[in-house]
Amino acid sequence: MIGRFLFVYIVYGLVAHENAQIHSGATSQTVEKIRADGFPAETHSVTTSDGYILEMHRIPHGREAVDSDVKRPVVFLMHGLMGASNQYIMLGANNSFAYNLADEGFDVWMGNARGNSYSRKHITLDPDHNTQRLQFFDFTFEEIGIHDLPAMIDYALNYTESSQLHYIGHSQGGTVFLVLTSLMPQYNSKIASAHLLAGVGYQAYFPNEMLSELAVDVDSIYALATAMGIVELYPDLFLSQSRTNGFRMSDYCTGNLEQKHMCDLFGIGQILRNSSSAAQEFTPSGASLKQVAHYGQNIRDKLFRRYHFGTESNQVQYGLAEPPPYNLSLISCKVTMHYSMNDTLLDEKDVLTMVEDMPNAIARRVARESFDHSDYVTALDAKELVTDFIINDIKNTLIDGAPGSASKTFLTTYLSLCSLIMIFISSTKVFCF
């Protein structure tokens, strides 16, 4: 029975957030694919305050850029659990989120969280060493929020000599943003706008009954797993062998009845029906089992709070018997929470409550009723339903006074002046563009 629990939690990490590495031939890398799709690409490395070495990928401009050296507004994309930067380029040159942003005049940066296949490095710890790997993978999504995001955001801002950027995060990419801006509110001033795509936070109304039942035993499951030395989901060796052997999620979902059931439970079947062939061929990108355990605790407790170490350890860590919740009222930057009605991991009521608790947030429901948790990065109609809205919104948000990001305040003032002129000089034609 415990084995079944472990299997389900691993599948939860694999499929529930439905973010993964593309399998293209053998070992397709993000930068290689970007260049093959006709865009410029760069690789950047940054070290966190606690020693993790993270790889970032950049698309500095689009395919038709006249002046490649002009300063552009910075957009930072963050993947979900078990994902990587390439989740934003899997739909090809004309439909992928990152490419659309680059072609619209933005300087696009894509992060990779600690523990995934691009950021599986540390200044002293070896993730493949028998004992050091236990320390390397001893992190939850909170460490990604308070260590990884600050390092990557600061690097991108310093490199581009910008003071603000636009943030886009899918699933866990939304979770870690909420963690960062609530625990380190000074980072709100560095965010011009944030768009969270199925950003998981509050879980009072978590919609998946089966996972809710399993979450009751999350602490014992995690304790048993770590005692067995299981701390990493889909380690690099597995990924390498999977790619060599041509492993695809579409193959998994045509396996035995239990596998088919798990795919239906987590909505993977919808990916296979509604996404491009490239998005169907993927392998997971790796993560810490403790990340999944943290989500499991919050599902069990119906809260969005810090990791529960146990009463005594909580006293040492927090000075409290119970872990404190993340205080969303401290998130002062502009936030748009995108959600859908067919999401099996995020309920509308939780989204609306989060929006109420943030002083400058709005909620936006995706129009297609069948839109699921993964569709933001895998569905062919995501550009029409989500991406185009976000591009228009960030174009209308002032960021460093850079070209291509008009200020709403300026535009409103300009149109008002035009109206006044038309009223007082009725005989003169005034054109407002």
C-alpha positions in Angstrom: 0.0 0.0 0.0 2.8 2.4 0.9 4.4 1.5 -2.5 1.2 2.6 -4.2 1.2 5.9 -2.2 4.8 6.6 -3.3 3.9 5.8 -6.9 1.0 8.2 -6.8 3.1 11.0 -5.3 5.8 10.5 -7.9 3.1 10.6 -10.6 1.7 13.7 -9.0 5.1 15.4 -9.4 5.3 14.1 -12.9 1.8 14.7 -14.3 -0.2 16.9 -12.0 1.7 20.0 -13.0 2.3 18.6 -16.5 5.4 20.5 -17.1 8.3 18.6 -18.7 11.3 18.4 -20.9 10.7 17.9 -24.6 12.1 14.7 -26.1 13.4 15.6 -29.5 15.6 12.9 -31.0 18.1 12.4 -28.1 19.0 15.2 -25.8 17.5 18.3 -27.2 18.6 21.4 -25.2 16.7 24.6 -24.8 19.3 26.8 -26.5 19.8 24.4 -29.4 16.1 24.3 -30.0 15.7 28.1 -29.8 18.3 28.6 -32.4 16.9 25.9 -34.6 13.6 27.7 -34.4 15.2 30.8 -35.8 15.7 32.9 -32.6 18.9 34.1 -30.9 19.7 32.3 -27.6 22.0 32.7 -24.7 22.9 30.6 -21.6 23.6 32.4 -18.3 24.6 31.0 -14.9 23.9 32.4 -11.5 24.8 31.1 -8.0 22.3 31.4 -5.2 23.0 32.6 -1.7 23.0 29.0 -0.5 25.3 27.7 -3.2 23.1 26.2 -5.9 24.2 26.9 -9.5 21.3 27.7 -11.8 21.2 27.9 -15.5 19.1 30.6 -17.3 18.1 30.9 -20.9 17.6 34.1 -22.7 16.0 35.2 -26.0 17.2 38.8 -26.3 15.0 39.7 -29.3 12.7 38.4 -31.9 13.3 37.1 -35.4 12.6 40.4 -37.2 14.4 42.8 -34.8 15.9 45.7 -36.8 18.2 46.8 -34.0 19.4 43.9 -31.8 21.2 46.2 -29.4 18.2 48.4 -28.4 17.1 48.1 -24.8 13.9 46.0 -24.4 11.5 45.4 -21.5 12.5 42.3 -19.6 10.1 39.4 -19.2 11.0 36.5 -16.8 9.3 33.1 -17.3 9.3 30.5 -14.5 8.3 26.9 -15.0 6.2 24.6 -12.9 7.0 21.5 -10.7 9.1 18.9 -12.6 9.4 21.5 -15.5 12.2 23.5 -17.1 12.7 26.5 -19.2 11.8 24.7 -22.4 8.2 24.3 -21.4 7.8 27.8 -22.9 9.2 26.8 -26.4 7.5 23.5 -27.0 4.8 24.7 -29.3 7.1 25.8 -32.2 8.2 29.1 -33.6 4.8 30.7 -34.0 2.8 29.4 -31.0 5.3 29.2 -28.1 4.9 31.7 -25.3 8.6 32.7 -25.2 8.8 33.2 -28.9 5.6 35.3 -29.1 7.1 37.6 -26.4 10.4 37.9 -28.2 8.7 38.7 -31.5 6.6 41.4 -29.8 9.7 43.2 -28.7 10.6 41.8 -25.2 13.9 40.6 -23.8 12.9 37.1 -22.6 14.6 35.3 -19.7 13.6 31.8 -18.6 14.6 30.4 -15.2 15.4 26.9 -14.1 14.8 25.9 -10.4 17.4 24.0 -8.3 17.2 20.3 -8.8 16.0 20.2 -12.4 18.2 18.9 -15.2 19.6 22.4 -16.0 20.2 23.4 -12.4 21.5 20.2 -10.8 24.7 21.8 -9.5 26.1 23.2 -6.3 29.4 24.8 -5.3 30.1 22.0 -2.7 27.4 19.4 -2.8 27.3 16.5 -5.4 23.7 15.5 -6.2 25.0 12.0 -7.2 27.0 11.4 -4.0 25.4 8.9 -1.7 25.3 11.2 1.3 25.6 14.7 -0.2 22.5 14.1 -2.4 20.4 14.0 0.8 21.6 17.6 1.5 21.4 18.7 -2.1 17.7 17.7 -2.4 16.7 18.9 1.1 14.5 21.8 -0.2 10.9 22.7 -0.8 9.3 25.2 -3.1 10.1 27.9 -0.4 13.8 27.7 -1.1 13.1 28.2 -4.7 11.1 31.3 -3.8 13.6 32.9 -1.4 16.9 31.8 -3.0 16.5 30.9 -6.6 14.1 33.7 -7.8 16.0 36.5 -6.1 19.3 35.3 -7.7 17.8 35.0 -11.2 15.7 38.2 -11.1 18.6 40.3 -9.8 20.9 38.8 -12.4 18.5 39.5 -15.3 18.0 43.1 -14.0 21.7 43.8 -13.5 22.6 42.3 -16.9 20.1 44.3 -18.8 20.6 47.4 -16.6 16.9 47.5 -15.8 15.1 48.3 -12.5 11.9 46.2 -13.1 10.7 43.2 -15.1 7.5 41.4 -15.9 7.1 38.0 -14.3 5.1 35.1 -15.7 4.9 31.8 -13.8 3.0 28.6 -14.4 1.7 26.4 -11.6 4.7 26.2 -9.1 6.1 29.1 -11.0 3.2 31.0 -9.4 3.7 29.4 -6.0 7.3 30.5 -5.7 6.4 34.0 -6.8 3.8 34.3 -4.0 6.5 33.0 -1.6 9.1 35.5 -2.7 6.9 38.6 -2.7 5.3 37.8 0.7 8.5 36.7 2.6 10.7 39.2 0.8 8.3 42.1 0.1 11.2 44.4 -1.0 11.1 42.5 -4.3 7.6 43.9 -5.1 9.3 47.1 -6.4 11.2 45.0 -8.9 8.1 43.6 -10.5 6.3 45.8 -13.1 3.6 43.2 -13.4 3.0 39.5 -12.7 0.9 37.0 -14.5 0.4 33.7 -12.6 -0.9 30.9 -14.8 -2.8 28.5 -12.6 -0.6 29.7 -9.8 -1.0 27.3 -6.9 -1.3 28.9 -3.5 -4.4 28.6 -1.2 -5.8 25.1 -1.1 -8.9 25.3 1.1 -11.0 24.0 -1.8 -8.4 21.7 -3.5 -10.6 19.9 -6.1 -8.8 16.5 -6.4 -10.4 14.1 -3.9 -8.0 11.3 -4.4 -4.9 13.4 -3.8 -6.6 14.9 -0.8 -7.0 11.5 0.7 -3.4 10.6 0.0 -2.2 13.9 1.5 -3.4 12.7 4.9 -0.3 10.4 5.0 2.2 12.8 3.4 4.5 13.0 6.4 4.8 9.2 6.8 5.2 8.7 3.1 8.0 11.3 2.9 9.7 9.9 6.0 9.7 6.4 4.6 11.0 7.6 1.2 13.9 9.5 2.7 14.7 6.5 4.9 15.0 4.5 1.7 17.2 7.2 0.2 14.5 8.5 -2.2 14.9 12.3 -2.2 14.8 13.1 -6.0 12.0 12.7 -8.4 13.3 11.3 -11.8 17.0 11.6 -11.2 19.3 12.6 -14.1 20.3 9.0 -14.8 16.7 8.1 -15.3 16.2 11.1 -17.6 19.3 10.2 -19.7 18.2 6.6 -20.1 14.6 7.7 -20.9 15.7 10.0 -23.6 18.1 7.4 -25.1 15.3 4.8 -25.0 12.8 7.3 -26.5 10.5 7.4 -23.5 7.4 9.5 -24.0 4.5 10.3 -21.8 2.2 9.3 -24.7 3.7 5.8 -24.5 3.1 5.7 -20.7 -0.6 6.6 -21.1 -1.2 3.6 -23.5 0.2 1.1 -21.0 -1.8 -0.9 -18.5 -5.1 0.0 -17.0 -3.6 1.6 -13.8 -1.3 3.8 -16.0 -4.3 4.9 -18.1 -6.3 5.6 -15.0 -3.5 7.8 -13.6 -3.3 9.7 -16.9 -7.0 10.3 -16.9 -6.9 11.4 -13.3 -4.3 14.0 -13.9 -5.6 15.3 -17.2 -2.7 14.0 -19.3 -5.1 12.7 -21.8 -6.1 16.2 -22.6 -2.5 17.1 -23.3 -2.4 14.4 -25.9 -5.6 15.5 -27.5 -5.1 19.3 -27.5 -1.4 19.9 -27.9 1.1 19.7 -30.7 3.1 16.6 -31.4 6.2 18.2 -29.9 4.4 18.9 -26.6 3.4 15.2 -26.4 6.9 13.9 -26.5 8.5 14.8 -23.1 10.2 13.5 -20.1 10.1 15.1 -16.6 12.9 17.4 -15.7 13.5 16.4 -12.1 12.8 17.9 -8.7 13.0 17.2 -4.9 10.5 14.9 -3.3 10.3 17.4 -0.5 8.7 19.9 -2.9 5.9 17.5 -3.5 5.7 16.8 0.3 5.3 20.5 0.9 2.3 20.7 -1.5 0.9 17.5 0.2 1.0 19.2 3.6 -0.8 22.2 2.4 -3.5 20.1 0.7 -3.9 18.1 3.9 -4.1 21.2 6.1 -6.1 23.2 3.6 -3.7 26.1 4.0 -0.9 27.9 2.2 1.8 28.0 4.7 5.5 27.2 5.3 6.9 23.7 5.6 5.8 21.7 8.7 8.9 20.2 10.3 7.1 19.0 13.4 6.2 20.8 16.6 9.7 20.9 18.1 11.5 21.7 14.9 8.9 24.4 14.0 9.8 26.1 17.3 13.4 26.2 16.3 12.7 27.2 12.7 9.8 29.7 13.2 9.5 30.3 16.9 6.0 28.8 16.7 4.5 25.3 17.1 2.7 25.6 13.8 4.2 26.9 10.5 3.1 30.4 9.7 1.0 31.1 6.6 2.3 33.1 3.7 1.0 36.6 4.1 -0.4 37.6 0.7 -1.4 41.1 1.9 2.3 42.0 1.6 2.3 41.4 -2.2 1.9 45.0 -3.4 2.9 44.7 -7.1 0.4 44.3 -9.9 -0.8 40.6 -10.1 -3.1 38.9 -12.5 -4.2 35.4 -11.5 -5.3 33.4 -14.6 -7.4 30.3 -13.8 -9.7 27.8 -15.6 -12.8 25.9 -14.6 -11.5 22.5 -15.6 -8.3 22.7 -13.5 -8.0 19.6 -11.2 -5.4 21.2 -9.0 -6.7 24.7 -8.4 -10.3 25.8 -7.5 -11.8 29.1 -8.5 -12.8 29.9 -4.9 -9.2 29.7 -3.8 -8.1 31.9 -6.7 -10.7 34.6 -5.8 -9.7 34.5 -2.1 -6.1 35.0 -3.0 -7.0 38.0 -5.2 -9.0 39.4 -2.3 -6.0 39.1 0.0 -3.6 40.9 -2.4 -4.0 44.7 -2.6 -3.3 45.0 -6.3 -4.5 41.8 -7.9 -7.2 40.7 -10.3 -8.5 37.3 -11.4 -9.0 36.3 -15.0 -10.9 33.2 -16.0 -9.8 31.5 -19.3 -12.7 31.5 -21.8 -12.6 27.8 -22.8 -14.5 25.7 -20.2 -12.3 22.6 -20.9 -9.0 24.5 -20.4 -6.9 22.5 -18.0 -3.9 23.0 -15.7 -1.3 22.2 -18.3 -3.0 24.0 -21.2 -1.2 27.3 -20.6 2.0 25.8 -22.0 0.8 22.8 -24.0 -2.5 23.8 -25.7 -2.5 25.0 -29.3 -5.2 27.7 -28.5 -3.2 29.1 -25.5 -1.9 31.9 -27.6 -5.4 33.1 -28.4 -6.9 32.5 -25.0 -4.0 33.6 -22.7 -0.7 34.7 -24.4 -2.2 37.6 -26.5 -4.0 39.0 -23.4 -0.8 39.0 -21.4 1.3 40.6 -24.2 -1.2 43.4 -24.5 -1.3 43.9 -20.8 2.4 44.2 -20.3 2.7 46.5 -23.3 0.5 48.8 -21.4 2.4 48.7 -18.2 5.3 51.2 -17.8 8.6 49.6 -17.2 11.8 51.7 -17.1 10.3 54.0 -19.7 11.4 51.5 -22.3 10.1 51.4 -25.9 7.2 49.0 -26.4 5.7 49.4 -22.9 3.3 52.3 -23.0 2.1 53.8 -19.7 -1.6 53.6 -19.0 -1.4 56.8 -17.1 0.4 58.6 -20.0 -2.1 57.2 -22.5 -5.1 58.2 -20.4 -3.7 61.7 -19.9 -2.9 62.0 -23.6 -6.4 61.0 -24.7 -8.0 63.3 -22.2 -6.0 66.3 -23.5 -7.1 65.4 -27.0 -10.7 65.3 -25.9 -10.3 68.8 -24.3 -8.8 70.2 -27.4 -11.6 68.8 -29.5 -14.2 70.4 -27.2 -12.6 73.8 -27.2 -11.5 73.9 -30.8 -14.4 72.3 -32.4 -13.6 73.7 -35.8 -10.2 71.9 -35.8 -9.7 68.3 -36.5 -7.4 66.7 -33.9 -6.2 63.2 -34.5 -5.2 61.1 -31.4 -3.2 58.0 -32.1 
